Amino acid sequence: MADSSRPVTGYPAYPNGNPPPSNSQPHGQAYPYAAPPYSYPSHYANPYDSTHHNARISFLRAIIAGIIVIFIITAVILFIIWLVLRPQLPEFRVDSFQVTNFSAASQSLSAAWFVGFSVFNPNKKMSISYDFVDSTVFYKNQILSETRVPPFIQDKRTHTVVNASFSSLNAYIDASSVNEINDDRRRGAVKFDVGLSARVGFRAGWWRARRRLLRVLCEDLSVGLSSSNSSASGKLMGESRSCRVAI
């Protein structure tokens, strides 16, 4: 029989014989929720990202600055060349204009035109080359005939004679234009316009300007055509006419 006066040693007895519940997980068992990943505070920036961003901005700024510098240098060079060479547009005149076998009736027109141009290059340091030279005869806004002129080159301060021949045989023309032409013939003169276009290039030694489209318009070329004959001929009335030139 145990002595109740002796001190009790060992583990205390659980009340009701059951151990208290425990909140700790058994060894080796995972938590029911995964722990969130650790993130650095926002005030700690990644130094690699900052360096890469700054390098990219510096590279773009260098490219933009280089483009601006190249543009400025090119503009200055072109301006200096322009000041030295002083390029000028050529001058065109119609020295002769003749119409033969002219007939206009019933929305049909037949005729032959012969035009003599005088072309002058006023540049003292630049030659001019003309390619794809096309010429057209008009009556007001009505195209009567078209032709192509052989290419040519003009040296500095020189004159060149350019001839163009046109022909039209029973070509369609508006009835209103036929009536207006016949009215002009009864008044004693018919006014024609001649247009010319060409790809031109300016050259001074090794320097060449890019080719451009040159447009020439010679207006109000009056030709005396008799109204008594169905087929008439006539020449330019008055002196030679200057033409408008533009690029």
C-alpha positions as CSV (number, residue, x, y, z in Angstrom):
1,M,0.0,0.0,0.0
2,A,1.5,3.4,-1.1
3,D,2.4,5.9,1.5
4,S,0.4,9.2,1.0
5,S,3.0,11.2,2.9
6,R,5.8,10.6,0.4
7,P,6.3,13.2,-2.4
8,V,4.9,12.3,-5.7
9,T,7.4,11.9,-8.5
10,G,7.0,11.5,-12.4
11,Y,4.5,13.1,-14.7
12,P,1.3,14.4,-13.3
13,A,-1.8,12.5,-14.1
14,Y,-4.2,13.9,-16.7
15,P,-7.5,14.8,-15.5
16,N,-10.2,12.3,-16.5
17,G,-7.3,10.2,-17.8
18,N,-7.2,12.2,-21.2
19,P,-4.3,14.4,-22.4
20,P,-5.0,18.0,-23.3
21,P,-5.4,18.9,-27.0
22,S,-2.3,20.1,-28.8
23,N,-2.1,22.8,-31.5
24,S,1.3,21.7,-32.8
25,Q,1.5,19.7,-36.0
26,P,3.1,16.2,-35.8
27,H,6.6,16.0,-37.0
28,G,6.9,15.7,-40.8
29,Q,3.4,16.9,-41.6
30,A,3.0,20.0,-44.0
31,Y,1.1,23.1,-43.2
32,P,-2.3,23.3,-44.7
33,Y,-1.5,26.7,-46.5
34,A,1.7,27.5,-48.4
35,A,3.7,30.4,-47.0
36,P,3.6,33.5,-49.3
37,P,6.9,34.2,-51.2
38,Y,9.1,36.8,-49.6
39,S,9.1,40.1,-51.4
40,Y,11.6,43.0,-51.0
41,P,10.2,46.2,-49.7
42,S,9.3,48.7,-52.5
43,H,12.0,51.1,-51.4
44,Y,14.7,48.5,-52.4
45,A,15.0,48.9,-56.2
46,N,16.7,46.4,-58.4
47,P,20.0,48.1,-59.4
48,Y,20.2,46.0,-62.7
49,D,16.9,47.1,-64.0
50,S,17.7,50.8,-63.3
51,T,21.1,50.6,-65.0
52,H,19.6,48.8,-68.1
53,H,16.9,51.4,-68.4
54,N,19.3,54.3,-68.2
55,A,21.6,52.7,-70.8
56,R,18.7,52.3,-73.3
57,I,17.6,55.9,-72.8
58,S,21.1,57.1,-73.4
59,F,21.4,55.0,-76.6
60,L,18.2,56.4,-78.0
61,R,19.2,60.0,-77.2
62,A,22.5,59.4,-79.0
63,I,20.8,58.1,-82.1
64,I,18.4,61.1,-82.2
65,A,21.2,63.5,-81.7
66,G,23.2,61.9,-84.5
67,I,20.3,62.1,-86.9
68,I,19.8,65.8,-86.1
69,V,23.5,66.5,-86.6
70,I,23.5,64.7,-89.9
71,F,20.4,66.6,-91.1
72,I,21.9,69.9,-90.1
73,I,25.2,69.2,-91.8
74,T,23.5,68.1,-95.0
75,A,21.3,71.2,-95.0
76,V,24.3,73.4,-94.6
77,I,26.2,71.7,-97.4
78,L,23.2,72.0,-99.8
79,F,22.8,75.7,-98.9
80,I,26.5,76.4,-99.5
81,I,26.3,74.6,-102.9
82,W,23.2,76.6,-103.8
83,L,24.9,79.9,-102.9
84,V,28.0,78.9,-105.0
85,L,26.1,77.5,-108.0
86,R,23.0,79.6,-108.0
87,P,20.9,77.2,-110.1
88,Q,18.3,78.8,-112.4
89,L,15.5,77.3,-114.5
90,P,16.0,77.2,-118.3
91,E,14.1,79.7,-120.5
92,F,11.7,78.5,-123.2
93,R,10.3,80.4,-126.2
94,V,8.2,79.5,-129.2
95,D,10.0,80.9,-132.3
96,S,7.8,79.2,-134.9
97,F,4.4,77.6,-134.9
98,Q,2.7,76.3,-138.0
99,V,-0.5,74.4,-138.7
100,T,-1.3,72.6,-141.9
101,N,-4.3,70.6,-143.3
102,F,-6.4,71.8,-140.4
103,S,-10.0,70.5,-140.5
104,A,-12.6,70.3,-137.6
105,A,-16.1,69.1,-138.2
106,S,-18.6,66.6,-136.8
107,Q,-16.6,65.8,-133.6
108,S,-13.6,65.0,-135.8
109,L,-10.3,66.9,-136.1
110,S,-7.4,66.4,-138.5
111,A,-4.2,68.6,-138.6
112,A,-0.5,68.7,-138.4
113,W,1.5,71.1,-136.1
114,F,5.2,72.1,-136.3
115,V,6.6,73.9,-133.3
116,G,10.1,75.4,-133.0
117,F,11.3,76.0,-129.4
118,S,14.3,78.1,-128.4
119,V,15.8,76.8,-125.1
120,F,18.3,78.8,-123.1
121,N,20.4,77.7,-120.1
122,P,21.1,80.8,-118.0
123,N,23.4,79.0,-115.6
124,K,27.1,80.0,-115.6
125,K,28.3,76.9,-113.7
126,M,25.8,74.2,-114.4
127,S,24.7,72.1,-117.4
128,I,21.2,70.7,-117.9
129,S,20.2,67.4,-119.3
130,Y,16.6,66.7,-120.6
131,D,15.1,63.2,-120.7
132,F,11.7,61.8,-121.5
133,V,10.6,65.0,-123.2
134,D,6.9,65.0,-124.0
135,S,5.0,67.7,-125.7
136,T,1.2,68.3,-126.2
137,V,-0.9,70.6,-128.3
138,F,-4.1,72.0,-126.6
139,Y,-7.1,74.0,-127.6
140,K,-8.2,75.4,-124.3
141,N,-8.6,72.3,-122.1
142,Q,-8.9,69.9,-125.1
143,I,-5.9,67.7,-126.0
144,L,-5.4,67.7,-129.7
145,S,-2.2,65.7,-130.2
146,E,0.9,64.5,-128.3
147,T,4.4,63.6,-129.3
148,R,7.9,62.8,-127.8
149,V,11.0,64.9,-128.4
150,P,14.5,63.4,-128.4
151,P,16.5,64.0,-125.2
152,F,19.2,66.6,-125.3
153,I,21.9,68.2,-123.1
154,Q,22.7,71.9,-122.7
155,D,26.0,73.3,-121.7
156,K,26.4,76.4,-119.6
157,R,25.0,79.6,-121.1
158,T,24.0,78.0,-124.4
159,H,20.9,78.1,-126.7
160,T,19.3,75.0,-128.1
161,V,16.7,74.7,-130.9
162,V,14.1,72.0,-130.2
163,N,11.6,71.0,-132.9
164,A,8.4,69.1,-132.2
165,S,6.0,67.6,-134.8
166,F,2.4,66.6,-134.1
167,S,-0.3,65.0,-136.2
168,S,-3.9,64.1,-135.8
169,L,-6.1,62.3,-138.3
170,N,-9.9,62.1,-137.7
171,A,-9.3,62.3,-133.9
172,Y,-12.3,62.6,-131.7
173,I,-13.0,66.1,-130.3
174,D,-16.0,67.5,-128.3
175,A,-18.7,69.0,-130.4
176,S,-18.5,72.2,-128.2
177,S,-14.8,72.5,-129.0
178,V,-15.5,72.1,-132.8
179,N,-18.0,74.9,-132.6
180,E,-15.6,77.2,-130.7
181,I,-12.8,76.5,-133.2
182,N,-14.9,77.3,-136.2
183,D,-16.1,80.5,-134.5
184,D,-12.5,81.5,-133.9
185,R,-11.7,80.7,-137.6
186,R,-14.5,83.0,-138.7
187,R,-12.9,85.7,-136.6
188,G,-9.6,85.1,-138.3
189,A,-7.4,83.3,-135.8
190,V,-7.3,80.2,-133.6
191,K,-5.3,80.2,-130.3
192,F,-3.5,77.0,-129.3
193,D,-1.5,76.1,-126.3
194,V,1.6,73.9,-126.3
195,G,2.8,72.1,-123.2
196,L,6.1,70.3,-122.6
197,S,7.4,68.2,-119.7
198,A,10.8,66.6,-119.2
199,R,12.9,65.0,-116.5
200,V,15.8,67.4,-116.0
201,G,19.1,67.1,-114.2
202,F,21.5,69.9,-113.2
203,R,25.2,69.1,-113.1
204,A,28.3,71.1,-112.1
205,G,31.5,69.0,-112.3
206,W,31.2,66.1,-109.9
207,W,28.1,67.4,-108.2
208,R,24.7,66.3,-109.6
209,A,21.3,67.4,-108.3
210,R,18.5,64.8,-108.2
211,R,16.4,64.7,-111.4
212,R,13.2,66.7,-111.3
213,L,10.1,67.1,-113.5
214,L,10.2,70.3,-115.5
215,R,6.9,71.7,-116.8
216,V,6.6,74.3,-119.6
217,L,3.5,76.0,-120.9
218,C,3.3,78.2,-124.0
219,E,-0.1,79.9,-124.2
220,D,-2.1,81.9,-126.7
221,L,-0.3,80.9,-129.9
222,S,-2.5,82.6,-132.5
223,V,-2.6,81.1,-135.9
224,G,-4.5,82.6,-138.8
225,L,-6.7,79.9,-140.3
226,S,-9.2,80.7,-143.1
227,S,-12.8,79.6,-142.6
228,S,-13.5,79.4,-146.3
229,N,-11.6,76.2,-146.8
230,S,-12.4,72.9,-145.1
231,S,-8.7,72.3,-144.9
232,A,-6.6,75.3,-144.0
233,S,-3.0,76.2,-143.0
234,G,-1.5,79.0,-141.1
235,K,1.5,80.3,-139.1
236,L,2.1,82.0,-135.8
237,M,0.9,85.6,-135.8
238,G,3.2,88.1,-134.3
239,E,6.5,87.7,-132.6
240,S,7.9,84.7,-130.7
241,R,6.3,84.0,-127.4
242,S,7.9,83.3,-124.0
243,C,6.7,80.3,-122.0
244,R,6.1,79.7,-118.3
245,V,8.6,77.3,-116.7
246,A,8.2,75.5,-113.4
247,I,9.6,72.6,-111.4
